[in-house]
Amino acid sequence: MNQEEVLAWLAAHPYGEQDENGVDLSLLRANLKLTPEQRWLKHQRALRTILEVKRAGERTRLRRIASASS
């Protein structure tokens, strides 16, 4: 998908209040209502999720390599 297609898709599927760049202002406002500790905990949960997805991808890659060499 090129940039024009992405922009067309975003225009057809708006989400929340957006600025002229398409940034969802409602998400920014919601995060700013959180305390710094709440934002940090939210970040930690997201980071754990990302790292688990990365590990799952690595395990899958290693299994494919192992099965291809068998």
Backbone bond lengths (Angstrom), bond angles and torsions (degrees), N, CA, C in turn:
res aa  C-N    CA-C-N  psi(-1)  N-CA   C-N-CA  omega(-1)  CA-C   N-CA-C  phi
1 M - - - 1.444 - - 1.527 108.29 -
2 N 1.312 117.07 124.67 1.460 118.99 179.62 1.531 110.39 -86.58
3 Q 1.317 116.25 176.91 1.466 121.21 -174.88 1.530 111.80 -61.15
4 E 1.315 117.64 -41.53 1.468 120.57 -179.84 1.527 110.85 -63.16
5 E 1.335 116.95 -40.45 1.463 120.70 178.74 1.528 111.01 -66.12
6 V 1.326 116.79 -39.94 1.464 120.67 178.20 1.521 109.74 -63.26
7 L 1.324 117.12 -46.04 1.461 120.27 -179.83 1.522 111.36 -63.53
8 A 1.317 117.29 -38.96 1.463 120.91 177.86 1.523 110.20 -64.75
9 W 1.332 116.72 -41.35 1.462 120.39 179.11 1.519 109.97 -64.22
10 L 1.332 117.02 -44.56 1.456 120.81 -179.51 1.527 111.47 -63.19
11 A 1.327 116.56 -38.14 1.461 120.02 178.27 1.526 110.97 -64.95
12 A 1.317 116.72 -34.54 1.464 121.10 -179.22 1.524 112.42 -81.83
13 H 1.331 117.27 -17.21 1.461 121.80 -177.75 1.533 110.63 -128.35
14 P 1.319 117.50 62.13 1.474 118.76 -177.74 1.522 111.34 -65.40
15 Y 1.297 115.87 150.34 1.454 121.28 179.23 1.513 108.28 -138.88
16 G 1.319 116.44 117.74 1.451 120.25 177.98 1.515 111.96 69.14
17 E 1.321 114.80 -178.67 1.461 121.05 177.03 1.520 108.48 -78.41
18 Q 1.328 116.46 125.54 1.461 120.42 -175.69 1.523 110.96 -116.52
19 D 1.331 115.31 149.41 1.461 119.15 172.06 1.518 108.55 -85.64
20 E 1.316 117.11 -174.37 1.468 120.72 -176.36 1.527 113.39 -65.80
21 N 1.338 117.09 -15.40 1.467 121.15 178.27 1.518 112.74 -97.08
22 G 1.321 117.19 1.81 1.457 120.85 -179.83 1.518 114.26 85.47
23 V 1.336 116.99 9.94 1.466 120.67 179.24 1.526 108.21 -77.14
24 D 1.336 116.23 129.92 1.456 121.60 -178.68 1.527 109.62 -76.12
25 L 1.321 116.47 104.22 1.458 121.56 -177.02 1.522 112.04 -70.18
26 S 1.332 117.20 -27.63 1.465 119.30 179.99 1.533 110.68 -64.90
27 L 1.331 116.84 -34.79 1.469 119.33 177.16 1.521 111.42 -68.73
28 L 1.325 116.28 -39.60 1.467 119.70 177.36 1.523 110.63 -62.48
29 R 1.323 115.82 -46.32 1.463 119.50 -179.88 1.528 111.38 -62.77
30 A 1.329 116.84 -41.08 1.469 120.30 179.43 1.522 110.73 -62.14
31 N 1.322 117.60 -41.77 1.463 120.50 178.96 1.518 111.86 -67.39
32 L 1.328 116.80 -35.48 1.463 119.41 -179.73 1.528 111.89 -71.65
33 K 1.331 117.81 -17.76 1.467 120.63 175.72 1.529 111.54 -76.46
34 L 1.323 116.48 -17.62 1.462 120.81 179.62 1.519 110.07 -79.31
35 T 1.315 115.41 153.38 1.461 119.37 173.38 1.528 108.47 -74.09
36 P 1.322 117.26 161.40 1.470 118.64 176.02 1.531 112.09 -54.91
37 E 1.336 117.45 -38.99 1.462 119.88 179.28 1.526 110.74 -65.24
38 Q 1.319 118.39 -41.25 1.463 121.52 178.09 1.525 111.11 -63.28
39 R 1.330 116.51 -40.97 1.472 119.96 178.15 1.524 110.34 -64.87
40 W 1.331 116.84 -39.55 1.464 120.87 179.00 1.525 110.33 -64.14
41 L 1.338 117.36 -44.24 1.465 120.69 178.92 1.523 111.18 -63.66
42 K 1.321 116.81 -39.46 1.466 121.01 177.04 1.525 109.87 -62.21
43 H 1.316 116.39 -42.71 1.467 121.40 177.15 1.527 110.66 -61.63
44 Q 1.322 117.62 -44.39 1.461 121.55 -179.48 1.522 111.23 -60.95
45 R 1.347 117.11 -42.30 1.469 120.22 178.28 1.525 110.65 -62.78
46 A 1.337 116.08 -43.77 1.468 119.69 179.55 1.525 110.42 -64.11
47 L 1.322 116.85 -41.28 1.461 120.93 179.16 1.522 111.47 -62.54
48 R 1.346 117.38 -42.89 1.475 120.20 177.67 1.528 110.42 -60.64
49 T 1.327 116.29 -41.47 1.465 120.21 179.52 1.522 110.79 -63.05
50 I 1.316 116.99 -46.18 1.467 121.48 -179.86 1.522 110.72 -61.68
51 L 1.319 117.28 -43.25 1.461 120.39 -179.72 1.527 111.43 -65.99
52 E 1.327 117.10 -36.82 1.466 119.64 177.84 1.525 110.82 -67.01
53 V 1.320 117.57 -40.37 1.468 120.57 176.74 1.528 109.91 -62.57
54 K 1.325 115.97 -41.20 1.468 120.01 178.10 1.530 110.68 -62.07
55 R 1.342 117.07 -44.68 1.472 120.34 179.27 1.528 111.10 -63.87
56 A 1.330 116.81 -39.53 1.465 120.12 179.05 1.526 110.13 -63.60
57 G 1.310 117.06 -41.20 1.461 120.52 177.50 1.518 111.82 -63.71
58 E 1.307 116.39 -40.49 1.462 120.64 178.63 1.527 110.76 -65.09
59 R 1.340 116.96 -42.54 1.471 119.87 178.01 1.528 110.51 -61.36
60 T 1.332 116.14 -42.40 1.468 120.40 179.58 1.520 110.28 -63.35
61 R 1.326 116.74 -43.24 1.466 120.98 179.74 1.525 110.37 -61.51
62 L 1.326 116.71 -44.15 1.470 120.23 -179.43 1.522 111.52 -65.78
63 R 1.352 117.06 -38.67 1.468 119.39 177.25 1.527 111.11 -64.50
64 R 1.311 117.47 -38.89 1.471 120.25 178.75 1.527 111.02 -65.66
65 I 1.322 116.36 -40.78 1.457 120.01 178.19 1.531 109.59 -63.51
66 A 1.335 116.17 -44.34 1.471 120.73 -178.78 1.524 110.77 -63.69
67 S 1.335 116.83 -41.80 1.472 118.69 -178.17 1.527 111.18 -73.13
68 A 1.316 118.25 -28.56 1.460 121.32 178.60 1.524 110.67 -72.90
69 S 1.320 117.27 -29.91 1.468 119.95 -178.28 1.527 112.03 -88.31
70 S 1.332 117.00 -5.68 1.489 120.08 179.88 1.504 112.09 -81.99
